[in-house]
Amino acid sequence: MTHPGEITRRQLLRRIGMTAFVAGPGAGLLSACATAGGGGDPTAAPATSIAASADPKNPFGVDAKKPLEVVIFSGGYGDAYAKDLHEELYKKAFPGVSIKHTATQQIGTQLRPRFVGGDVPDVLNNSGPEALDLAALAAEGHLADLAPLFDAPSVDEPGKKVRDTITPAVLDNAKIDGKDLVLNYTVSHRALWYNAKLFESRGWAVPKTWAEFTALGETAKKDGILLFAYPGQKGPYYQLWNVLYTAAKIGGNQVIIDIDNLVDNAWNAEPMKQAVTAWADIQAKYGDKAYFGLDHTQTQIKHLQNKVLFYPVGSWIENEMTKEIPLDFQYAIAPIPDVTAADKMPYGAIQVGVGENFVVAAKGKNPQGGLEYLRVMLSKEGAKGFTEKTKNLTVVNGAAEGVDLPAGLKSAAKAQDAAGENIITDARFEGWYKELFDYGTEQINVVMAGRITPEKFCANMQKKADAIKQDDAVAKQTRSQ
Amino acid sequence: MERLRRYGFVAGFLVVPVALYSVFVISPYIQAFQLSLTSWNGISSVVRYVGLGNFGRLFEDEVFWRALRNHGILLLVLPIVTIVIALFLSFLLNLGGGTRGAGMKGVWGSKFYRVVYFFPQVLAVAVVGVLFQAVYRPDADGVLNGVLARVGVDPVGWLTEPGLALWSIIAVMVWQAVGFYVVLFSAGMAAISRDYFEAAALDGAGRVRLFFSITLPLLRDTVQVGWIYLGIAAFDGFALILVLAGDKGEPDGATTILPITIYKTAFAFNKVGYASAMGVALFFLTVTFAVLTLRTTRRERVEL
C-alpha cells in the first residue's frame, strides 16, 4: 500500500470534491479504493516505443494528420459519451483530425478477424458478452503499454502525472502479465439495493445482522413482499457476485484473491460455504422460484413495483432503470448484513470496483492518438461529461464535482464513506477465466434452487477451477492485492 | 474433340458454382478439420498442433455427453411427433372430408386452415423465441401460468425445471415445424391419383383405412425427406434454445446442445481448436444420421 499516487483520505476528500453532495467529513468517494489498489510495481520500466514527453499539450507526439479509429461497446452507457464528447474534445485539441467512430454490441464478431488480419482500431472499449480475451491479445503484443499514459502530464494540471489524478485501483487493475495494458474507466458500488422510500414509509430499518435480515423477511412476507430476488435468466452472475462478496465479508478479501489465483481448495474455504449456505437458505425461505426464469429487466421492474425488497446489483442500476422509476421509489444501497458474529469485515463493507475496459492497439495505425484519446477521457472535462451523460462515476478524482447526481449514487457515496477501509475487492477470474465464471453463473442457479447442497456447489466449482489450472491453453494471471 | 466439346460445355456452367462452393463451403470445413488438431485461441499467430488431443478431451467432457444425450432425445421425439401431427393435419386438409361430388376433399374450411398452419413457419426463429418467452414466463404474468393461476394451480417453471425445460422447447420446435410439413405432405398427397381413393372408398374403406393403406405408403418418399430434414434440425436448435433457455444449457444442462457449446467454446472461451473438434464431431454425427436414415428406410418403390 505504498503507491506514490496514494494520498491520505483527508487530502482526497478535499481533492475529489465530493463534499458537495455528501454531508459530513470523510466523504472521499474513491479514497477507499486505495485498499484495493496500490499494489503492483509502480516503477515498472515503460517497455514501449512511445515515450511520453513533458509537453502537456501533446506528450505522445500525436500527428494531427493521422486519422483515429475508436470502437465503443454500445451497452448500458450508450456511445454518445464517446461520439459527442471525447471525440469532440480530441478534435478540438487537433483541429482537422478525422475520427472514425464505430459503436457495436458485437465486439468479438467485429474485431476478432481484424486483430487476426492486422487491421485494428486504435482505441477499443472491450466490453459486453462478446468481449475479447485481453490476456490473449496481450500475449500477441496487440495491446499498447499504458505506462506512458499514466506517466504523462494530466490535461488539467500539467505539473501532475495522470496516475496521480485517478483512483489507485485503476493502476492495479491495469496489469496483465505485469504490464499496464488496460484502462478501467468507471467506478461502481455493488451490494444490495432497496427502495429507501418504502423503508421510510413502513418505518423499517436496514438490517445489519442476518437475524435482522431474516426477521425483516418475515415482516415483508406478511405484506406479500419478497425479501430477496435475483434474475435467474440472464442475470445469475449478480448472485454469483453477491455470494463471493458475502464470502469476502465473512473471511476477508483473501477468499476472493485465493479464488482468483486458483489456489488449491480456494472454493472449499469455510467462508465460501457459509456464504452459499446463507443465501441458499434465504432463497428457500423467502425467495420465489419464478425468478429463476425471469431476466434482469423483468426482475428490476418487479423491484420497482415493491414486490422485492433487496436486489443484488451495482450502482449502474439507477441509470439503467431511470425511465421506469416511479415517484414512490428511491434507490439506495445496503451493505450485506453480518452473516456470523465474527465476520472479518465489519458491517458496512461494500464492494467498490473499477470497470469498463479501454485498450489501445499497439499494432494500430495511430497508437499515439490512442493514448492521447485516453488522456482526454481522463481529463476533468472528459470524465465530468461522462458522469453527466451516463450518471455513472469515473475513476478520475474530483470529476463528479458540481454534477447533480441522482439519489442512489449519493447513497453509494455515503455507504463507501461509512465503509472506510473495508472495501470488498472485485473477483477478477470473471475476466481471466471466463469458462470458470460462466460455469459459476450456471451452478449458482442450481444451488440456489436447492438442487445441490452448498458443499456440492463448492466442490463443483473447485473441480472446474482445478481443470482450468491444468489447462495449458488458458493463460494464467495472478494478483497480490 | 467431340468429348471435349460436350464436357467442356457442361464444365463451363459448373465452374462458377463449384468455385464458390469450394471457397465458401468446402474450404471452411477443411479448415475446421485442420483447426480441430490445434490448440488455437482465435488470435494467436502461433498455431500449435496437439494431434488428436482435443478429441480425447471431448470424450471426457461431460458437457459434450450431456449435449449428445439431449440431441438423442430431440432426434427421437422431434421427427416422430412433427411427422405424425403433420400427416394427420394434411390428411384432414386434403382427404379428410371424404368423397363429395367428384374426388376427395378436405374438411370444411381446409383452405383457411392451410394458411393458418403455415403462419409459425413465416415467423423468424428469434421472434418465436421471444413469443414463447412470454408464453412460458414462470410467474402468473406468463400466458400459460396465467391460465393455470385462474384455476388455482401454482405457476410452473416451464423452462426452469430440469425435467420440463427440454420438452417445453421441443413443443415450440414442433409448433413451428408442423406448418411446413403439412404443406410438404399436402403436395405429396395432391400427387396421388384420386382414382385410388375413389376405388378404395367404393370398396367400403373408411378414412383410417384410406390413410394407412393408400396415403401413407404412397407418401413414403416425402415422409423420408421430412424425417431427414427434422433429424438435421434436431442437431441444431441454436437460436431457439439461446433465446428461451440461454447459453448455459440451463437448467442443470437439460438444454445443452452442441451448436451453442461450440459457439461459446470458440467465441466466449477463445478455445477455437477445441470448438473445431466439437464441430467435426457434430459433422460426423449429422452425416451418420443422414446415411443411416437413408439406408434403413430404403425400399423398393411401391408399385401400383
Interface residues (C-beta under 8 A of the other chain):
Chain A: G108 T109 R112 F115 V116 P129 E130 L132 D133 A136 L137 A139 E140 H142 G232 Q233 K234 D288 K289 A290 Y291 F292 G293 L294 Q298 K434 E435 D438 T441 E442 N445 V446 A449 R451 A473
Chain B: S39 N41 G42 I43 S44 S45 Y136 R137 P138 D139 P155 G157 W158 L159 T160 P162 G246 K248 G249 E250 P251 D252 K264 F267 A268 F269 N270 K271 G273 Y274
